Amino acid sequence: MSAPSSQALAIAAEVRAGSRSARAVAEEALAAVAAREEELHCFNEVTAERALAEAEAVDARVAAGEDPGPLAGVPIALKDNLCTRGVATTCSSRILEGWLPPYDATVVQRVRAAGAVVVGKTNLDEFAMGSSTENSAFGPTRNPWDTSRVPGGSSGGSAAAVAAGLVPLALGSDTGGSIRQPASLCGVVGMKPTYGLVSRYGLVAFASSLDQIGPFACTVADAASLLEVIAGHDKMDSTSLPAPAPTIVGGLSAGVGGLRVGVISDFLPDASPRTQAALRRAAESLAAAGAEVAEVALPELMNGLAAYYLIAPAEASSNLSRYDGVRYGLRVDAPGVEEMNARTRAAGFGPEVKRRIMLGTYVLSAGYYDAYYSQAQRVRTLVSRAFSAAYERFDVLLAPTAPSVAFAFGEKTADPLQMYLSDLYTIPSNLAGHPAVSVPYALGEEELPVGVQVLGPALSEATLFRAAAALEEAADPAARGPVAVGAR
């Protein structure tokens, strides 16, 4: 087995050399989207005219002898909770349908400055609240491997677009696993950076202490390249770390010799049999590549799910109070302001968003704050301390990304707890603010992809990607995208 050839970096090299035009690349991507969008519904909006104009601007810079940037001419999709000037940014919610932001998110500015060409805004669970993209007000996205199954969530549109080969790169957001879980279910690479490494300016907030923007790609090298572009300090984000973007791509071939890898044993009992087998094979492949591998028990992480579903809804109830029918988005008229506000929110928010707002408001209310929210924050501290202790012994940790392969539409919608358990293995990294990357590794049940997750301490992205590159080289090529629609 060997690592797959890079798609995004290959396109950029050809465009920068003048052997391929950015416009031709954009036209190919737009044609692929047009051919498959009706079946998959990856996009809420396709910005074809803008994409062609951006591509022509890249070609003009090449013709003038200028360097358009490291992602020259590479098509990219943006999750529809990233503000894009003059382009509808809906968060897949009726309450923001048709809203046109007056500015670009910092990550949008950075990918364009690097020469990437934005082809559209991708579908998601409403306000990024979900694990299947079934909560979108505009209909679900379908998994390219099997269109009767979900792509994961909340960044399901971005993951499916990359998995289907519509675009080589996409951006998503990860609050409790919303990049890594759909990456696993769709057979692509997905990465959540250290909290504060990538600016959140222009990301529509869900839970501000947990949200982070990160890349999707079919290869580790492409994901690392996109992270290098979007990372680094931003004065527009008060939580942005005062550090430059990390250098990652150049170190991918350094190998894992001597790397200390801890396999999280607590996660295995809840995983499907073939997911467990994939993780064990992944651990063996790292050991064969020179890493020192051992199991580690971290029972505190199993409490992360309960803490997350108190902290995240609490922050969401505060963040989503701004949607009042007055300043922007949907407005349902009524005789009085209070009634107008209530009608607007009733009509504009879907059931899952309402559920989380009510839960969050409850745990922040007088008499319940100490019993629930404060306790959840204490558990968050215990999770962080458990990670810190583990990283005294290990450089990185290894775990499944999701408990199972992609599940069928409707399989978990009637039982929110079962849906929430889809993020059992990803949530702890968000609570701690640590980075983690999911790499497609093997085929699981129903011959669907299984992702393996590498976790590390804050600002360990370069080390994580080295381990991810080693896993990618040992992985089953059949488990990774792009894949023909309905191939399985």
C-alpha positions as CSV (number, residue, x, y, z in Angstrom):
1,M,0.0,0.0,0.0
2,S,1.1,3.6,-0.6
3,A,-0.1,7.1,0.0
4,P,-2.6,8.4,-2.6
5,S,-1.4,11.1,-4.9
6,S,-2.4,14.7,-3.9
7,Q,-5.2,16.2,-5.9
8,A,-5.2,19.9,-4.7
9,L,-1.5,20.3,-4.7
10,A,-1.3,18.7,-8.2
11,I,-3.9,21.1,-9.5
12,A,-2.1,24.1,-7.9
13,A,1.2,23.0,-9.4
14,E,-0.2,22.7,-12.9
15,V,-2.0,26.0,-12.7
16,R,1.0,27.9,-11.4
17,A,3.1,26.3,-14.2
18,G,0.6,27.4,-16.8
19,S,0.1,23.9,-18.0
20,R,-3.6,24.0,-17.0
21,S,-5.9,26.9,-16.7
22,A,-7.8,27.7,-13.5
23,R,-10.9,28.4,-15.5
24,A,-10.8,24.9,-17.0
25,V,-10.4,23.4,-13.6
26,A,-13.4,25.4,-12.3
27,E,-15.5,24.4,-15.3
28,E,-14.8,20.7,-14.6
29,A,-15.7,21.1,-10.9
30,L,-18.9,23.0,-11.7
31,A,-19.9,20.3,-14.3
32,A,-19.3,17.6,-11.7
33,V,-21.5,19.5,-9.2
34,A,-24.2,20.0,-11.8
35,A,-24.2,16.3,-12.7
36,R,-24.5,15.0,-9.1
37,E,-26.1,17.7,-7.0
38,E,-29.7,16.6,-7.5
39,E,-28.8,13.1,-6.2
40,L,-26.5,14.1,-3.4
41,H,-27.6,17.7,-2.4
42,C,-24.1,18.7,-1.1
43,F,-24.7,22.4,-1.8
44,N,-27.1,25.0,-0.6
45,E,-25.8,27.4,-3.2
46,V,-23.5,27.0,-6.2
47,T,-21.7,30.2,-7.1
48,A,-20.8,29.4,-10.7
49,E,-20.3,32.9,-12.1
50,R,-18.2,34.0,-9.1
51,A,-16.1,30.9,-9.4
52,L,-15.4,31.4,-13.0
53,A,-14.5,35.1,-12.4
54,E,-12.1,34.0,-9.5
55,A,-10.5,31.4,-11.7
56,E,-10.0,33.9,-14.5
57,A,-8.3,36.3,-12.0
58,V,-5.9,33.4,-11.1
59,D,-5.1,32.8,-14.8
60,A,-4.5,36.5,-15.3
61,R,-1.9,36.5,-12.4
62,V,-0.2,33.5,-13.9
63,A,-0.1,35.2,-17.3
64,A,1.5,38.2,-15.7
65,G,4.3,36.1,-14.2
66,E,2.9,36.4,-10.6
67,D,2.4,33.6,-8.1
68,P,-1.3,33.2,-7.3
69,G,-0.6,31.3,-4.1
70,P,-0.2,27.7,-2.9
71,L,-3.8,26.7,-3.8
72,A,-3.8,28.3,-7.2
73,G,-7.0,27.4,-9.1
74,V,-8.0,24.7,-6.6
75,P,-11.8,24.4,-6.3
76,I,-13.0,24.6,-2.7
77,A,-16.4,24.4,-1.0
78,L,-17.4,26.3,2.1
79,K,-19.7,25.1,4.8
80,D,-22.8,27.4,4.8
81,N,-22.1,28.8,8.3
82,L,-19.0,30.7,7.0
83,C,-19.9,34.3,6.1
84,T,-19.3,35.0,2.5
85,R,-19.8,38.6,1.3
86,G,-22.8,38.9,-1.0
87,V,-23.6,35.2,-0.9
88,A,-26.5,33.7,1.1
89,T,-25.2,32.3,4.3
90,T,-28.1,30.4,5.9
91,C,-26.6,27.8,8.4
92,S,-29.3,25.6,6.7
93,S,-31.9,27.4,8.7
94,R,-35.1,29.1,7.6
95,I,-34.4,31.9,10.1
96,L,-31.4,33.0,8.0
97,E,-32.7,32.1,4.5
98,G,-31.5,34.7,2.0
99,W,-29.3,36.6,4.4
100,L,-26.3,38.2,2.6
101,P,-23.3,38.9,4.8
102,P,-21.6,42.2,4.3
103,Y,-18.1,40.7,4.9
104,D,-16.1,37.5,4.4
105,A,-15.0,35.3,7.2
106,T,-11.2,35.4,7.7
107,V,-10.8,31.8,6.4
108,V,-12.6,32.8,3.3
109,Q,-10.3,35.7,2.8
110,R,-7.3,33.4,3.3
111,V,-8.3,30.7,0.9
112,R,-9.0,33.2,-1.8
113,A,-5.7,35.0,-1.1
114,A,-4.0,31.6,-1.6
115,G,-5.6,31.3,-5.0
116,A,-8.4,28.8,-4.3
117,V,-11.6,29.2,-6.2
118,V,-14.9,29.0,-4.2
119,V,-17.6,27.0,-6.0
120,G,-20.3,27.2,-3.4
121,K,-21.8,26.8,0.1
122,T,-22.4,23.3,1.5
123,N,-25.3,21.9,3.4
124,L,-25.2,21.2,7.1
125,D,-27.3,20.3,10.1
126,E,-29.1,23.5,11.0
127,F,-26.7,25.8,12.9
128,A,-24.3,22.8,12.9
129,M,-26.5,21.0,15.4
130,G,-26.5,17.3,14.4
131,S,-24.5,14.3,13.3
132,S,-26.2,13.3,10.1
133,T,-27.1,16.5,8.1
134,E,-30.8,15.3,8.4
135,N,-31.6,18.5,10.4
136,S,-31.0,20.9,7.4
137,A,-34.1,23.0,6.6
138,F,-33.3,22.5,2.9
139,G,-33.2,18.7,2.9
140,P,-30.5,16.1,3.7
141,T,-27.2,15.4,2.0
142,R,-26.7,11.9,0.8
143,N,-23.5,9.8,1.3
144,P,-21.8,9.1,-2.0
145,W,-20.8,5.6,-1.0
146,D,-24.5,4.7,-0.5
147,T,-27.2,7.3,-1.1
148,S,-29.6,5.5,1.3
149,R,-27.2,6.5,4.1
150,V,-26.2,9.7,5.9
151,P,-22.9,11.5,5.3
152,G,-22.5,12.3,9.0
153,G,-22.7,15.8,10.4
154,S,-22.9,18.6,10.9
155,S,-20.5,19.2,8.0
156,G,-22.1,16.5,5.8
157,G,-22.3,18.6,2.7
158,S,-18.6,19.4,2.8
159,A,-17.5,15.8,3.5
160,A,-19.8,14.4,0.7
161,A,-18.7,17.0,-1.8
162,V,-15.0,15.9,-1.3
163,A,-15.9,12.2,-1.1
164,A,-17.8,12.4,-4.4
165,G,-14.9,14.2,-6.2
166,L,-16.9,17.4,-6.8
167,V,-14.1,19.5,-5.1
168,P,-10.7,18.4,-3.9
169,L,-11.0,20.7,-0.8
170,A,-13.7,21.9,1.6
171,L,-14.0,23.7,4.9
172,G,-16.2,22.7,7.8
173,S,-16.6,23.5,11.4
174,D,-16.2,21.1,14.4
175,T,-17.9,21.8,17.7
176,G,-18.1,18.2,18.9
177,G,-16.9,16.2,15.9
178,S,-18.6,17.9,13.0
179,I,-15.6,17.6,10.7
180,R,-14.1,14.3,11.9
181,Q,-17.3,12.2,12.1
182,P,-18.5,12.9,8.6
183,A,-15.0,12.5,7.3
184,S,-15.0,9.0,8.7
185,L,-18.4,8.2,7.3
186,C,-17.5,9.5,3.9
187,G,-13.9,8.1,3.6
188,V,-12.0,11.4,3.5
189,V,-9.5,13.2,5.7
190,G,-11.0,15.7,8.2
191,M,-9.1,17.7,10.8
192,K,-10.1,19.8,13.8
193,P,-7.2,22.2,14.7
194,T,-6.2,23.4,18.2
195,Y,-8.8,25.9,19.5
196,G,-7.6,29.4,18.5
197,L,-5.2,28.2,15.8
198,V,-7.7,29.1,13.0
199,S,-9.7,32.3,13.3
200,R,-13.5,32.0,14.0
201,Y,-14.2,35.5,12.7
202,G,-17.1,35.1,10.3
203,L,-18.1,31.7,11.6
204,V,-21.7,31.8,12.7
205,A,-21.5,30.8,16.3
206,F,-23.0,27.6,17.8
207,A,-20.9,27.1,21.0
208,S,-18.1,29.7,21.1
209,S,-15.8,27.9,23.4
210,L,-15.9,24.7,21.3
211,D,-16.3,25.8,17.7
212,Q,-13.3,25.5,15.3
213,I,-12.9,25.6,11.5
214,G,-10.9,22.9,9.7
215,P,-10.2,21.2,6.4
216,F,-11.6,18.3,4.4
217,A,-9.5,16.6,1.7
218,C,-9.0,13.2,0.1
219,T,-5.3,13.1,1.1
220,V,-3.4,14.0,4.2
221,A,-1.0,16.3,2.3
222,D,-3.9,18.3,0.8
223,A,-5.6,18.7,4.2
224,A,-2.2,19.8,5.7
225,S,-1.8,22.4,2.9
226,L,-5.2,23.8,3.5
227,L,-4.6,24.1,7.2
228,E,-1.4,26.0,6.6
229,V,-3.3,28.5,4.5
230,I,-6.2,29.1,7.0
231,A,-4.2,29.0,10.3
232,G,-2.4,31.8,12.1
233,H,-3.2,34.8,14.3
234,D,-6.1,37.1,13.4
235,K,-6.7,40.3,15.3
236,M,-10.4,40.1,14.4
237,D,-10.8,37.1,16.7
238,S,-10.1,37.7,20.4
239,T,-9.6,34.0,21.0
240,S,-7.0,33.7,18.2
241,L,-3.6,32.4,19.4
242,P,-0.7,34.8,18.9
243,A,1.2,32.3,16.8
244,P,1.9,32.0,13.0
245,A,0.5,29.2,10.9
246,P,2.4,25.9,11.5
247,T,4.7,24.4,8.9
248,I,3.3,20.9,8.3
249,V,3.6,19.6,4.7
250,G,7.4,19.5,4.6
251,G,7.5,17.1,7.6
252,L,4.9,14.6,6.4
253,S,7.5,12.2,5.2
254,A,9.5,12.2,8.5
255,G,7.9,9.0,9.7
256,V,6.8,7.9,13.1
257,G,10.0,6.3,14.3
258,G,10.1,6.6,18.1
259,L,6.7,8.3,18.3
260,R,4.9,7.2,21.5
261,V,1.3,6.2,20.6
262,G,-1.4,5.4,23.1
263,V,-4.5,3.5,22.0
264,I,-7.5,4.6,24.0
265,S,-8.9,1.3,25.3
266,D,-12.1,2.8,26.7
267,F,-13.5,3.5,23.3
268,L,-13.3,0.0,21.9
269,P,-16.2,-1.7,23.6
270,D,-18.8,0.7,22.1
271,A,-17.4,0.4,18.5
272,S,-18.7,-2.0,15.9
273,P,-16.6,-5.2,15.4
274,R,-15.0,-4.1,12.1
275,T,-14.3,-0.6,13.6
276,Q,-12.4,-2.3,16.4
277,A,-10.5,-4.4,14.0
278,A,-9.6,-1.4,11.9
279,L,-8.2,0.4,14.9
280,R,-6.1,-2.6,15.9
281,R,-4.7,-2.9,12.4
282,A,-3.9,0.9,12.4
283,A,-2.1,0.5,15.7
284,E,-0.1,-2.4,14.3
285,S,0.8,-0.5,11.2
286,L,2.2,2.4,13.3
287,A,4.2,-0.1,15.4
288,A,5.6,-1.6,12.2
289,A,6.6,1.8,11.0
290,G,8.7,2.3,14.2
291,A,6.3,3.9,16.7
292,E,6.1,2.7,20.3
293,V,2.4,1.6,20.8
294,A,0.6,0.7,24.0
295,E,-3.0,0.8,25.3
296,V,-4.1,3.6,27.7
297,A,-7.2,3.8,29.8
298,L,-8.9,7.2,30.0
299,P,-12.3,6.6,31.6
300,E,-12.8,10.3,32.2
301,L,-13.3,10.7,28.4
302,M,-16.5,8.7,28.6
303,N,-18.1,11.5,30.6
304,G,-17.4,14.0,27.9
305,L,-20.7,13.4,26.0
306,A,-22.8,14.3,29.0
307,A,-20.8,17.4,29.8
308,Y,-20.8,18.5,26.1
309,Y,-24.6,18.3,25.9
310,L,-25.0,20.7,28.8
311,I,-22.2,23.2,27.8
312,A,-22.9,23.4,24.1
313,P,-26.6,24.0,24.4
314,A,-26.0,26.6,27.1
315,E,-23.7,28.5,24.8
316,A,-26.1,28.0,21.9
317,S,-29.0,29.4,23.8
318,S,-27.0,32.6,24.3
319,N,-25.6,32.8,20.8
320,L,-28.9,32.1,19.0
321,S,-30.8,34.8,21.0
322,R,-29.7,37.3,18.4
323,Y,-32.2,35.9,15.9
324,D,-35.2,38.0,16.9
325,G,-36.8,39.0,13.6
326,V,-35.5,42.5,13.9
327,R,-31.9,42.8,12.8
328,Y,-31.6,40.3,10.0
329,G,-33.1,37.1,8.5
330,L,-36.7,35.9,8.8
331,R,-39.4,38.1,10.3
332,V,-42.9,36.9,11.1
333,D,-45.1,40.0,11.7
334,A,-47.3,40.2,14.8
335,P,-49.1,43.0,16.7
336,G,-46.4,43.3,19.3
337,V,-42.6,42.9,19.5
338,E,-42.7,40.0,21.9
339,E,-45.2,38.0,19.9
340,M,-43.3,38.8,16.7
341,N,-40.1,37.5,18.2
342,A,-41.8,34.3,19.4
343,R,-43.5,33.7,16.0
344,T,-40.3,34.3,14.1
345,R,-38.3,31.9,16.2
346,A,-41.1,29.3,16.1
347,A,-41.2,29.4,12.3
348,G,-37.5,29.9,11.7
349,F,-35.8,27.3,13.9
350,G,-36.1,23.5,13.4
351,P,-36.9,20.9,16.1
352,E,-33.3,20.0,17.0
353,V,-32.3,23.7,17.4
354,K,-35.3,24.4,19.5
355,R,-34.5,21.3,21.6
356,R,-31.0,22.6,22.3
357,I,-32.1,26.2,23.0
358,M,-34.6,25.0,25.5
359,L,-32.1,22.6,27.2
360,G,-29.4,25.3,27.3
361,T,-31.8,27.9,28.7
362,Y,-32.9,25.5,31.4
363,V,-29.3,24.6,32.6
364,L,-28.4,28.3,32.8
365,S,-31.6,29.3,34.7
366,A,-31.6,30.1,38.4
367,G,-31.7,27.1,40.6
368,Y,-30.2,24.8,37.9
369,Y,-27.0,26.5,36.9
370,D,-24.9,25.0,39.7
371,A,-26.5,21.6,39.4
372,Y,-25.9,21.2,35.7
373,Y,-23.8,23.8,33.9
374,S,-21.2,24.2,36.7
375,Q,-20.9,20.5,37.1
376,A,-20.5,20.1,33.3
377,Q,-17.6,22.6,33.4
378,R,-16.0,20.6,36.2
379,V,-16.2,17.4,34.1
380,R,-14.6,19.4,31.2
381,T,-11.7,20.1,33.5
382,L,-11.4,16.4,34.4
383,V,-11.3,15.6,30.7
384,S,-8.5,18.1,30.1
385,R,-6.5,16.8,33.1
386,A,-6.9,13.2,31.8
387,F,-5.5,14.2,28.5
388,S,-2.6,16.1,30.1
389,A,-1.7,13.0,32.1
390,A,-1.8,10.8,29.0
391,Y,0.4,13.2,27.0
392,E,3.1,12.9,29.7
393,R,3.4,9.2,28.5
394,F,2.4,9.5,24.8
395,D,3.0,11.9,22.0
396,V,-0.4,11.1,20.3
397,L,-3.4,9.0,21.0
398,L,-5.2,6.7,18.6
399,A,-9.0,6.0,18.6
400,P,-11.9,5.2,16.3
401,T,-13.4,8.4,14.9
402,A,-17.0,7.1,15.0
403,P,-18.6,4.0,16.7
404,S,-19.9,2.7,13.3
405,V,-20.1,3.2,9.6
406,A,-22.6,5.5,8.0
407,F,-26.1,4.7,9.1
408,A,-29.4,4.7,7.2
409,F,-31.6,7.8,7.0
410,G,-34.1,7.9,9.8
411,E,-32.3,5.2,11.8
412,K,-31.5,7.5,14.7
413,T,-33.8,10.5,14.3
414,A,-36.4,9.2,16.7
415,D,-33.9,8.8,19.5
416,P,-31.7,11.9,20.0
417,L,-29.5,10.1,22.5
418,Q,-28.5,7.5,19.9
419,M,-27.7,10.3,17.5
420,Y,-25.7,12.1,20.1
421,L,-23.6,8.9,20.7
422,S,-22.3,9.3,17.2
423,D,-19.9,11.9,18.6
424,L,-18.8,9.9,21.6
425,Y,-15.2,9.6,20.5
426,T,-14.8,13.1,19.0
427,I,-16.3,15.4,21.7
428,P,-13.4,15.1,24.3
429,S,-10.9,16.9,21.9
430,N,-13.3,19.8,21.6
431,L,-13.8,20.0,25.4
432,A,-10.0,20.2,25.8
433,G,-9.4,22.5,22.9
434,H,-7.0,19.9,21.4
435,P,-6.4,19.0,17.7
436,A,-7.4,15.7,16.1
437,V,-7.5,14.3,12.6
438,S,-9.5,11.5,11.1
439,V,-7.9,9.3,8.3
440,P,-9.9,6.8,6.2
441,Y,-8.3,3.5,7.1
442,A,-10.4,0.4,6.3
443,L,-13.8,-0.8,5.1
444,G,-16.3,-1.7,7.8
445,E,-19.7,-3.2,7.9
446,E,-21.6,-3.1,4.5
447,E,-18.2,-2.3,2.9
448,L,-18.4,1.3,4.0
449,P,-15.4,3.4,5.2
450,V,-14.1,3.5,8.7
451,G,-11.9,6.4,9.9
452,V,-9.2,6.2,12.5
453,Q,-8.6,9.3,14.7
454,V,-5.2,10.7,15.8
455,L,-5.4,13.0,18.8
456,G,-2.7,15.2,20.3
457,P,-2.1,18.0,22.8
458,A,-2.5,21.7,21.9
459,L,-0.5,22.8,18.9
460,S,0.7,19.3,18.0
461,E,-0.6,19.6,14.4
462,A,2.7,18.8,12.8
463,T,3.1,15.6,14.8
464,L,-0.6,14.6,14.2
465,F,-0.1,14.9,10.5
466,R,3.1,12.8,10.5
467,A,1.1,10.0,12.2
468,A,-1.8,10.6,9.8
469,A,0.5,10.3,6.8
470,A,1.9,7.0,8.2
471,L,-1.7,5.7,8.6
472,E,-2.6,6.8,5.1
473,E,0.3,4.9,3.6
474,A,-0.8,1.7,5.4
475,A,-4.6,2.1,4.8
476,D,-6.8,0.1,2.5
477,P,-7.1,2.3,-0.7
478,A,-10.7,1.1,-1.1
479,A,-11.7,3.0,2.0
480,R,-11.0,6.5,0.7
481,G,-12.6,8.9,-1.6
482,P,-13.2,10.1,-4.2
483,V,-15.8,7.5,-4.9
484,A,-18.4,7.1,-7.7
485,V,-21.9,8.0,-6.4
486,G,-23.7,4.9,-5.2
487,A,-20.6,2.8,-5.6
488,R,-21.4,0.5,-2.7
